[in-house]
Amino acid sequence: MSSEQSLQAEIKDILSQGPISGFAGGEELASSSGETFPVYDPGSGEKLADVHNLQAEDVDRAVELAGQAFENAEWADLPVNERCVYLHRLTDEVEKRKPLISHLESMDCGKILGQAEDDVQNFIDTMRYFADLAQNMQLRTVLAVKGHEAAYARHPWGVCGSIVPWNFPFLLCGWGIAPALAAGNTVVVKPAEDTPLTTLYLARMVKEIGFPDGVVNVVPGLGGVTGAALSANSKLSRMSFTGSPDVGRLVAAECGRNLVPVKLELGGKGAAVVFDDVDVPEAAQKLVEAITFHTGQVCCDATRWLVQKPVYDEFVNEVSERMQKVVIGYPSDEGSAMGPVVSEKQKSRVLGYLEKGIGEGAEVVLEGGAAEVEGRPDGYYVKPALLAGSLDNVAAREEIFGPVAYLAPFDSEADALAKANDTPYGLANSVWSSDLGRCQRVAESFVAGNGWINSHNVVVHGVPYGGVKQSGMGGGVGSLETLLDYYRGISVIRPL
């Protein structure tokens, strides 16, 4: 049997072991109602597995077990280097199983296999980054205060909830659990119902590695039940949510009732500001790659392309020609550059926004629409699309979450900034110019959490990543600031 055949046999074995349960307190956790939900392969439309739909009482049980682990299992009291040994062991094991996890991720969310491999590597890098960072943290700081002996000490919070979306399930699981665990907290993770498989597989790996029971817990289920129950649990110490602004508001409201601090990383409607001194073919290629990466299902993507008038027509022609050449195919097939969207629901959303945008008068530069892939008639495939016109159009203002870009010209730097910032979102924008001074000036003037120069979707460990306005609140991810969020502080003072 070849290595590829062996890999496929192992994946088949994982998926065929009956309904997949949650994981809490070091044990399988089935739904108390017996309910399950199906998980589908977006590339073929075929069912991959059934997963237990955990109920509110099951979520409460998982949080209770996580709390017991925090209080009694001495996870928080372990010397930080010993705690991080567990994180490195888990990470090493993920690295060993990278081909299997990558294939499972690709099948589960319809991601091109090479992109899924990058996501697994990002998980590996994230875990090691926070494990190493935590070992170098100074948790007690003596403060120079006149007339007093004073210090500021940091401690882990307790049980941290994390709700993970469907577009980057394994990568964002790492973003959620790595800083929390490194700081000494325990975690309860709710994966998206569309894409729970790699997070559930990770939970079994945690058990194999020998983590103390209850430190890592995973509660699969539907958002309206399982996710809502986790958000509303008063025994959480912190919550992290990544997803849409609409659901983010609900999560924040539930956390607010219990005064649980919440970190929200939400959607976006990013702008790419293209000045007339760029290398037009190069900029066009990079932006086409950005909008077709994971079929445009990226919250920080550039979906509004603002182009200075002298090069507008040339740029439109370049991007149109390049987008038509993007090869749409099954995620693991050789040569595929863009796979399906995650579900039939998401396919309908993308096609619906195209219809609404055109109905409101948008110019059709590249039509888009449903795509057919040979041998995969039931997959959820769409074509890349380009619209242009007034930025008041619904397709220019609302997040579509698909391979759709909206084009508009601008006159001056001030005009470009006004158009880029005229949005309720504020996650990530980019500026494209050969004048690096102008790039720096424009990037720092964006009303957004991230400003990128001559590139897009640039997320680097050590640099805060977060949003403002409807794109998020509560701090960023991927940096020292993230780790600090997972410690509570206490000031200790003695008058002299």
TIVEXGU-77324 format. One record per residue (C-alpha): residue number from 1; residue in three letters; x, y, z. Coordinates in Angstrom, 1 decimal. Layout:
REM residues N
  nr rest      u      v      w
 NUM  Ala      X      Y      Z
...
***
This chain:
REM residues 496
  nr rest      u      v      w
   1  Met    0.0    0.0    0.0
   2  Ser    1.4    3.4   -1.0
   3  Ser    1.7    6.2    1.6
   4  Glu   -1.2    8.0   -0.1
   5  Gln   -3.4    4.9    0.1
   6  Ser   -2.4    4.4    3.7
   7  Leu   -3.3    8.0    4.5
   8  Gln   -6.7    7.7    2.8
   9  Ala   -7.4    4.5    4.7
  10  Glu   -6.5    6.2    8.0
  11  Ile   -8.9    9.1    7.2
  12  Lys  -11.6    6.7    6.3
  13  Asp  -11.1    4.9    9.6
  14  Ile  -11.4    8.2   11.5
  15  Leu  -14.6    9.1    9.8
  16  Ser  -16.3    5.7    9.9
  17  Gln  -16.3    5.1   13.6
  18  Gly  -19.9    6.1   14.1
  19  Pro  -21.1    9.5   15.2
  20  Ile  -18.1   11.5   16.5
  21  Ser  -18.6   12.8   20.0
  22  Gly  -17.3   15.8   21.8
  23  Phe  -14.5   15.6   24.3
  24  Ala  -14.5   16.8   27.9
  25  Gly  -12.6   15.9   31.1
  26  Gly  -10.4   13.5   29.1
  27  Glu  -13.4   11.4   27.9
  28  Glu  -15.8   11.2   25.0
  29  Leu  -18.8   13.4   25.5
  30  Ala  -21.9   12.4   23.6
  31  Ser  -25.0   14.6   23.2
  32  Ser  -27.4   14.1   26.1
  33  Ser  -30.3   14.2   23.5
  34  Gly  -28.7   11.7   21.2
  35  Glu  -28.9   14.2   18.4
  36  Thr  -26.3   14.3   15.6
  37  Phe  -25.6   16.5   12.6
  38  Pro  -24.0   15.7    9.3
  39  Val  -20.7   17.1    8.0
  40  Tyr  -20.2   17.4    4.2
  41  Asp  -17.3   17.5    1.8
  42  Pro  -17.8   20.9    0.0
  43  Gly  -15.9   19.7   -3.0
  44  Ser  -18.2   16.7   -3.7
  45  Gly  -21.4   17.3   -1.6
  46  Glu  -20.9   13.9    0.0
  47  Lys  -21.4   13.3    3.7
  48  Leu  -18.1   12.8    5.6
  49  Ala  -19.4   11.9    9.0
  50  Asp  -22.1   12.4   11.7
  51  Val  -21.1   14.5   14.7
  52  His  -22.8   14.7   18.1
  53  Asn  -24.9   17.9   18.6
  54  Leu  -24.1   18.8   22.2
  55  Gln  -26.8   20.4   24.2
  56  Ala  -26.7   23.2   26.8
  57  Glu  -26.3   20.8   29.6
  58  Asp  -23.4   19.1   27.8
  59  Val  -21.7   22.4   27.4
  60  Asp  -22.2   23.2   31.0
  61  Arg  -20.7   19.8   31.9
  62  Ala  -17.6   20.5   29.8
  63  Val  -17.1   24.0   31.4
  64  Glu  -17.5   22.4   34.8
  65  Leu  -14.8   19.8   34.0
  66  Ala  -12.6   22.5   32.7
  67  Gly  -13.1   24.4   35.9
  68  Gln  -12.2   21.4   38.0
  69  Ala   -9.1   20.9   35.9
  70  Phe   -8.1   24.5   36.5
  71  Glu   -8.7   24.3   40.3
  72  Asn   -7.5   20.7   41.0
  73  Ala   -5.3   19.4   38.3
  74  Glu   -2.5   21.9   39.0
  75  Trp   -2.2   22.9   35.3
  76  Ala   -2.0   26.5   36.3
  77  Asp    0.5   25.8   39.1
  78  Leu    2.9   23.9   36.9
  79  Pro    6.1   25.7   36.3
  80  Val    5.7   27.4   33.0
  81  Asn    8.5   25.4   31.3
  82  Glu    6.8   22.2   32.4
  83  Arg    3.5   23.4   31.1
  84  Cys    5.0   24.3   27.8
  85  Val    6.6   20.9   27.5
  86  Tyr    3.0   19.6   26.9
  87  Leu    2.4   22.2   24.3
  88  His    5.6   21.4   22.5
  89  Arg    4.8   17.6   22.6
  90  Leu    1.4   18.2   21.1
  91  Thr    2.9   20.5   18.5
  92  Asp    5.5   17.9   17.6
  93  Glu    2.8   15.3   17.2
  94  Val    0.8   17.6   15.0
  95  Glu    3.9   18.1   12.8
  96  Lys    4.3   14.3   12.5
  97  Arg    0.7   14.0   11.4
  98  Lys    0.6   17.1    9.2
  99  Pro   -0.3   15.2    6.0
 100  Leu   -3.2   13.5    7.7
 101  Ile   -4.5   16.6    9.4
 102  Ser   -4.0   18.7    6.2
 103  His   -6.1   16.2    4.1
 104  Leu   -8.8   16.1    6.7
 105  Glu   -8.9   19.9    6.8
 106  Ser   -9.0   20.1    3.0
 107  Met  -11.9   17.7    2.8
 108  Asp  -13.8   19.3    5.7
 109  Cys  -13.7   23.0    4.6
 110  Gly  -13.0   22.7    0.8
 111  Lys   -9.6   24.3    1.1
 112  Ile   -7.0   23.7   -1.6
 113  Leu   -4.6   21.0   -0.1
 114  Gly   -1.6   23.2   -0.2
 115  Gln   -3.4   26.0    1.6
 116  Ala   -4.6   23.5    4.2
 117  Glu   -1.0   22.4    4.7
 118  Asp   -0.1   26.1    5.3
 119  Asp   -2.9   26.3    7.9
 120  Val   -1.6   23.3    9.8
 121  Gln    1.9   24.8    9.7
 122  Asn    0.5   28.0   11.1
 123  Phe   -1.0   26.1   14.0
 124  Ile    2.4   24.5   14.6
 125  Asp    4.1   27.9   14.5
 126  Thr    1.4   29.5   16.8
 127  Met    1.7   26.9   19.5
 128  Arg    5.5   27.2   19.5
 129  Tyr    5.4   31.0   19.4
 130  Phe    3.2   31.2   22.5
 131  Ala    4.9   28.4   24.4
 132  Asp    8.3   30.1   23.9
 133  Leu    6.8   33.6   24.7
 134  Ala    5.2   32.4   27.9
 135  Gln    8.5   31.0   29.2
 136  Asn   10.1   34.4   28.9
 137  Met    7.3   36.3   30.6
 138  Gln    8.0   38.3   33.7
 139  Leu    4.8   37.7   35.7
 140  Arg    5.7   39.8   38.7
 141  Thr    6.9   43.4   38.3
 142  Val    8.2   45.6   41.1
 143  Leu    6.8   49.2   40.7
 144  Ala    8.7   52.3   41.8
 145  Val    6.2   54.2   43.8
 146  Lys    7.0   56.9   46.4
 147  Gly    6.2   55.9   49.9
 148  His    5.0   52.4   49.1
 149  Glu    6.3   48.9   48.3
 150  Ala    4.4   47.9   45.2
 151  Ala    4.2   45.1   42.7
 152  Tyr    2.0   44.0   39.8
 153  Ala    1.5   40.2   39.4
 154  Arg   -0.2   38.2   36.7
 155  His   -2.1   35.0   37.0
 156  Pro   -4.2   32.8   34.6
 157  Trp   -7.9   33.6   34.5
 158  Gly   -9.4   30.1   34.6
 159  Val  -11.7   28.6   32.0
 160  Cys  -11.5   30.3   28.6
 161  Gly  -14.1   29.7   25.9
 162  Ser  -13.3   29.8   22.2
 163  Ile  -15.8   29.7   19.3
 164  Val  -14.0   29.0   16.0
 165  Pro  -15.4   29.7   12.5
 166  Trp  -15.5   27.4    9.5
 167  Asn  -13.1   29.2    7.1
 168  Phe   -9.8   28.4    9.0
 169  Pro  -10.9   25.8   11.6
 170  Phe   -7.5   24.3   12.6
 171  Leu   -5.5   27.5   12.3
 172  Leu   -7.9   29.5   14.4
 173  Cys   -8.2   26.8   16.9
 174  Gly   -4.5   27.3   17.4
 175  Trp   -4.9   31.0   17.7
 176  Gly   -7.5   30.5   20.4
 177  Ile   -6.0   27.8   22.6
 178  Ala   -2.2   28.5   22.3
 179  Pro   -2.1   31.7   24.3
 180  Ala   -4.7   30.5   26.8
 181  Leu   -2.9   27.3   27.5
 182  Ala    0.5   28.8   27.6
 183  Ala   -0.7   31.2   30.3
 184  Gly   -2.1   28.4   32.4
 185  Asn   -5.8   28.5   31.6
 186  Thr   -8.0   25.6   30.6
 187  Val  -10.1   25.8   27.4
 188  Val  -13.5   24.8   26.0
 189  Val  -13.6   25.1   22.2
 190  Lys  -16.7   25.2   20.1
 191  Pro  -15.8   24.4   16.4
 192  Ala  -18.1   25.5   13.6
 193  Glu  -20.7   22.9   12.7
 194  Asp  -19.6   22.9    9.1
 195  Thr  -16.0   22.1    9.9
 196  Pro  -15.5   20.4   13.3
 197  Leu  -13.4   17.4   12.2
 198  Thr   -9.8   18.5   12.8
 199  Thr  -10.5   20.2   16.1
 200  Leu  -12.2   16.9   17.3
 201  Tyr   -9.2   15.0   16.1
 202  Leu   -6.9   17.3   18.0
 203  Ala   -8.8   16.6   21.2
 204  Arg   -8.0   12.9   20.8
 205  Met   -4.3   13.8   20.3
 206  Val   -4.4   15.8   23.5
 207  Lys   -5.5   12.7   25.3
 208  Glu   -2.7   10.6   23.7
 209  Ile   -0.1   13.1   24.6
 210  Gly   -1.1   12.8   28.2
 211  Phe   -2.4   16.3   29.0
 212  Pro   -4.2   16.5   32.4
 213  Asp   -7.9   15.6   31.9
 214  Gly  -10.1   18.6   31.4
 215  Val   -7.4   21.1   30.2
 216  Val   -8.6   20.9   26.6
 217  Asn  -12.3   20.3   25.9
 218  Val  -14.2   20.4   22.6
 219  Val  -17.9   20.8   22.3
 220  Pro  -19.3   20.3   18.8
 221  Gly  -22.8   21.4   17.9
 222  Leu  -25.1   23.9   16.2
 223  Gly  -24.4   27.5   16.9
 224  Gly  -27.9   28.4   18.1
 225  Val  -27.7   25.7   20.8
 226  Thr  -24.1   24.8   21.6
 227  Gly  -22.4   28.1   20.8
 228  Ala  -25.2   30.0   22.6
 229  Ala  -24.8   27.8   25.7
 230  Leu  -21.0   28.4   25.8
 231  Ser  -21.4   32.2   25.4
 232  Ala  -24.0   32.3   28.2
 233  Asn  -22.1   30.2   30.7
 234  Ser  -21.3   32.2   33.8
 235  Lys  -18.4   30.1   34.9
 236  Leu  -16.2   31.2   32.0
 237  Ser  -13.4   33.6   32.8
 238  Arg  -12.8   34.8   29.2
 239  Met  -14.4   34.3   25.8
 240  Ser  -12.9   34.5   22.3
 241  Phe  -15.1   34.5   19.2
 242  Thr  -14.2   34.7   15.5
 243  Gly  -17.1   35.0   13.0
 244  Ser  -19.7   37.4   11.7
 245  Pro  -20.6   40.8   13.3
 246  Asp  -24.2   39.7   13.7
 247  Val  -23.3   36.6   15.7
 248  Gly  -20.5   38.5   17.4
 249  Arg  -23.1   40.9   18.8
 250  Leu  -25.0   38.0   20.3
 251  Val  -21.9   36.5   21.8
 252  Ala  -20.9   39.8   23.3
 253  Ala  -24.4   40.4   24.7
 254  Glu  -24.4   37.0   26.5
 255  Cys  -20.9   37.6   27.8
 256  Gly  -21.9   41.0   28.9
 257  Arg  -24.7   39.7   31.1
 258  Asn  -22.1   37.7   33.1
 259  Leu  -19.4   40.4   32.8
 260  Val  -17.2   37.9   31.1
 261  Pro  -14.4   39.7   29.0
 262  Val  -14.8   38.9   25.4
 263  Lys  -12.4   39.2   22.4
 264  Leu  -14.2   39.5   19.0
 265  Glu  -12.5   39.1   15.6
 266  Leu  -15.2   39.7   13.1
 267  Gly  -15.8   40.4    9.4
 268  Gly  -14.4   42.9    7.0
 269  Lys  -14.8   44.7    3.8
 270  Gly  -11.2   45.5    3.1
 271  Ala   -9.9   48.0    0.6
 272  Ala   -6.9   47.8   -1.7
 273  Val   -5.8   51.3   -2.7
 274  Val   -3.9   51.1   -6.0
 275  Phe   -1.9   54.2   -7.0
 276  Asp   -0.9   54.9  -10.6
 277  Asp    2.8   54.3  -10.1
 278  Val    2.5   50.6   -9.4
 279  Asp    3.6   47.8  -11.6
 280  Val    0.0   47.1  -12.8
 281  Pro    0.4   43.4  -13.8
 282  Glu    2.2   42.6  -10.6
 283  Ala   -0.4   44.3   -8.4
 284  Ala   -3.2   42.7  -10.4
 285  Gln   -1.8   39.2  -10.0
 286  Lys   -1.3   39.6   -6.2
 287  Leu   -4.9   40.9   -5.7
 288  Val   -6.3   38.1   -7.8
 289  Glu   -4.5   35.6   -5.7
 290  Ala   -5.8   37.3   -2.6
 291  Ile   -9.5   37.3   -3.6
 292  Thr   -9.4   33.7   -4.9
 293  Phe   -7.4   32.4   -1.8
 294  His   -9.8   30.0   -0.1
 295  Thr  -12.5   31.1   -2.5
 296  Gly  -12.6   34.6   -1.0
 297  Gln  -13.8   33.2    2.4
 298  Val  -11.3   35.3    4.3
 299  Cys  -12.4   38.1    6.7
 300  Cys   -9.4   40.3    6.1
 301  Asp   -9.5   40.0    2.3
 302  Ala   -9.4   43.0    0.0
 303  Thr  -12.9   43.1   -1.7
 304  Arg  -13.0   46.8   -2.6
 305  Trp  -10.4   47.6   -5.2
 306  Leu   -9.9   51.4   -5.4
 307  Val   -7.7   52.3   -8.4
 308  Gln   -6.3   55.7   -9.4
 309  Lys   -7.9   56.9  -12.6
 310  Pro   -4.8   57.0  -14.9
 311  Val   -4.4   53.2  -14.6
 312  Tyr   -8.0   52.2  -13.9
 313  Asp   -8.8   50.7  -17.3
 314  Glu   -5.5   48.9  -17.6
 315  Phe   -5.9   47.5  -14.1
 316  Val   -9.5   46.3  -14.8
 317  Asn   -8.3   44.5  -18.0
 318  Glu   -5.4   42.8  -16.1
 319  Val   -7.5   41.5  -13.3
 320  Ser  -10.3   40.4  -15.5
 321  Glu   -7.9   38.4  -17.7
 322  Arg   -6.1   36.8  -14.8
 323  Met   -9.3   35.9  -12.9
 324  Gln  -10.7   34.1  -15.9
 325  Lys   -7.6   31.9  -15.9
 326  Val   -8.0   30.7  -12.3
 327  Val   -8.5   26.9  -12.3
 328  Ile  -11.5   25.8  -10.3
 329  Gly  -11.3   22.2   -9.1
 330  Tyr  -11.6   19.7   -6.3
 331  Pro   -9.3   20.8   -3.5
 332  Ser   -6.8   17.9   -3.6
 333  Asp   -6.7   17.6   -7.4
 334  Glu   -3.4   18.6   -8.9
 335  Gly   -3.6   22.0  -10.7
 336  Ser   -6.6   23.3   -8.7
 337  Ala   -6.1   26.9   -7.7
 338  Met   -9.5   27.6   -6.2
 339  Gly  -11.9   25.1   -4.6
 340  Pro  -15.6   25.3   -3.5
 341  Val  -17.2   27.5   -0.9
 342  Val  -18.0   25.7    2.3
 343  Ser  -21.6   24.9    1.9
 344  Glu  -24.7   25.2   -0.3
 345  Lys  -25.8   28.0    2.0
 346  Gln  -22.6   29.9    1.3
 347  Lys  -22.9   29.3   -2.4
 348  Ser  -26.4   30.8   -2.4
 349  Arg  -25.2   33.8   -0.4
 350  Val  -22.4   34.6   -2.9
 351  Leu  -24.8   34.2   -5.9
 352  Gly  -27.4   36.2   -4.1
 353  Tyr  -25.1   39.1   -3.5
 354  Leu  -24.1   39.1   -7.2
 355  Glu  -27.8   39.3   -8.1
 356  Lys  -28.5   42.1   -5.6
 357  Gly  -25.4   44.1   -6.7
 358  Ile  -26.3   43.9  -10.4
 359  Gly  -29.9   44.7   -9.5
 360  Glu  -28.7   47.9   -7.8
 361  Gly  -26.9   48.9  -11.0
 362  Ala  -23.4   47.5  -10.6
 363  Glu  -21.4   47.1  -13.8
 364  Val  -20.5   43.5  -14.6
 365  Val  -16.8   43.3  -15.4
 366  Leu  -16.6   39.5  -14.9
 367  Glu  -19.9   37.7  -14.6
 368  Gly  -19.1   35.0  -12.0
 369  Gly  -21.9   32.6  -11.1
 370  Ala  -22.1   28.9  -10.4
 371  Ala  -19.2   26.8  -11.7
 372  Glu  -19.2   23.2  -12.8
 373  Val  -16.3   20.9  -12.0
 374  Glu  -16.0   17.6  -13.9
 375  Gly  -16.9   14.6  -11.8
 376  Arg  -18.1   16.8   -8.9
 377  Pro  -21.6   17.8   -9.9
 378  Asp  -22.8   18.3   -6.3
 379  Gly  -19.9   20.4   -5.1
 380  Tyr  -20.4   24.0   -4.0
 381  Tyr  -18.4   25.8   -6.7
 382  Val  -18.6   29.4   -7.8
 383  Lys  -16.7   31.4  -10.4
 384  Pro  -14.7   34.6   -9.5
 385  Ala  -16.6   37.7  -10.2
 386  Leu  -15.8   41.4  -10.7
 387  Leu  -18.3   44.2  -10.3
 388  Ala  -17.8   48.0  -10.6
 389  Gly  -19.6   51.3  -10.0
 390  Ser  -21.0   53.2   -7.1
 391  Leu  -19.6   52.4   -3.7
 392  Asp  -23.1   52.8   -2.3
 393  Asn  -24.0   49.4   -4.0
 394  Val  -24.9   46.6   -1.6
 395  Ala  -22.1   44.5   -3.1
 396  Ala  -19.6   47.2   -2.3
 397  Arg  -20.8   47.8    1.3
 398  Glu  -21.7   44.3    2.7
 399  Glu  -19.4   41.4    3.3
 400  Ile  -20.0   38.7    0.7
 401  Phe  -17.4   36.1    1.8
 402  Gly  -16.7   34.8   -1.7
 403  Pro  -14.5   35.4   -4.7
 404  Val  -16.1   38.8   -5.6
 405  Ala  -14.2   42.1   -5.8
 406  Tyr  -15.8   45.5   -6.4
 407  Leu  -13.9   48.1   -8.4
 408  Ala  -14.0   51.9   -8.3
 409  Pro  -11.7   54.7   -9.4
 410  Phe  -10.3   57.5   -7.3
 411  Asp   -8.6   60.9   -8.0
 412  Ser   -6.2   61.7   -5.2
 413  Glu   -4.7   60.4   -2.0
 414  Ala   -7.3   62.1    0.1
 415  Asp  -10.1   60.8   -2.1
 416  Ala   -8.7   57.2   -1.8
 417  Leu   -8.5   57.5    2.0
 418  Ala  -12.0   58.8    2.2
 419  Lys  -13.4   56.0    0.1
 420  Ala  -11.3   53.3    1.9
 421  Asn  -12.5   54.5    5.4
 422  Asp  -16.1   54.9    4.4
 423  Thr  -17.3   51.5    5.7
 424  Pro  -18.7   50.2    9.0
 425  Tyr  -15.9   47.6    9.0
 426  Gly  -12.3   48.2   10.0
 427  Leu  -10.2   45.0    9.8
 428  Ala   -7.6   45.3    7.1
 429  Asn   -6.7   47.5    4.1
 430  Ser   -3.7   47.6    1.8
 431  Val   -1.9   50.3   -0.2
 432  Trp   -0.1   49.7   -3.5
 433  Ser    2.5   52.2   -4.7
 434  Ser    6.2   52.5   -5.6
 435  Asp    6.4   55.5   -3.3
 436  Leu    7.1   53.9    0.1
 437  Gly    6.7   57.2    1.9
 438  Arg    3.2   57.5    0.6
 439  Cys    2.5   53.9    1.4
 440  Gln    3.5   54.4    5.0
 441  Arg    1.4   57.6    5.3
 442  Val   -1.7   56.0    3.8
 443  Ala   -1.4   52.7    5.7
 444  Glu   -1.2   54.6    9.0
 445  Ser   -4.3   56.7    8.0
 446  Phe   -6.6   53.7    7.5
 447  Val   -9.3   53.3   10.1
 448  Ala   -8.6   49.7   10.5
 449  Gly   -6.7   47.3   12.7
 450  Asn   -4.2   46.4    9.9
 451  Gly   -2.6   48.4    7.1
 452  Trp   -0.5   46.4    4.6
 453  Ile    1.9   47.7    2.0
 454  Asn    2.2   46.2   -1.5
 455  Ser    0.7   43.0   -0.3
 456  His   -2.5   41.7    1.3
 457  Asn   -3.4   39.1    3.9
 458  Val   -0.1   39.6    5.8
 459  Val   -0.5   38.0    9.3
 460  Val    2.8   37.5   11.1
 461  His    3.5   36.1   14.6
 462  Gly    4.6   38.9   16.9
 463  Val    2.5   41.6   15.2
 464  Pro   -0.9   42.4   16.7
 465  Tyr   -3.8   41.5   14.4
 466  Gly   -7.3   42.7   15.2
 467  Gly  -10.1   45.0   14.1
 468  Val  -12.0   48.1   14.9
 469  Lys  -15.6   49.3   14.4
 470  Gln  -17.7   46.2   13.3
 471  Ser  -14.6   44.2   12.6
 472  Gly  -13.8   43.5   16.3
 473  Met  -13.0   44.5   19.8
 474  Gly  -11.1   43.3   22.8
 475  Gly   -7.5   43.2   21.5
 476  Gly   -5.7   41.5   18.7
 477  Val   -4.3   38.0   18.2
 478  Gly   -0.9   36.6   17.4
 479  Ser    1.3   38.8   19.6
 480  Leu    2.6   39.6   23.1
 481  Glu   -0.6   41.6   23.6
 482  Thr   -2.6   38.4   23.0
 483  Leu   -0.8   36.4   25.7
 484  Leu   -1.2   39.3   28.2
 485  Asp   -5.0   39.1   27.6
 486  Tyr   -4.9   35.6   29.1
 487  Tyr   -3.5   36.8   32.4
 488  Arg   -5.5   38.7   35.1
 489  Gly   -3.5   41.3   37.0
 490  Ile   -3.4   42.2   40.7
 491  Ser   -1.7   45.1   42.3
 492  Val   -0.1   44.5   45.7
 493  Ile    0.8   47.5   47.8
 494  Arg    2.3   48.1   51.3
 495  Pro    2.6   51.6   52.7
 496  Leu    6.1   52.3   54.1
***
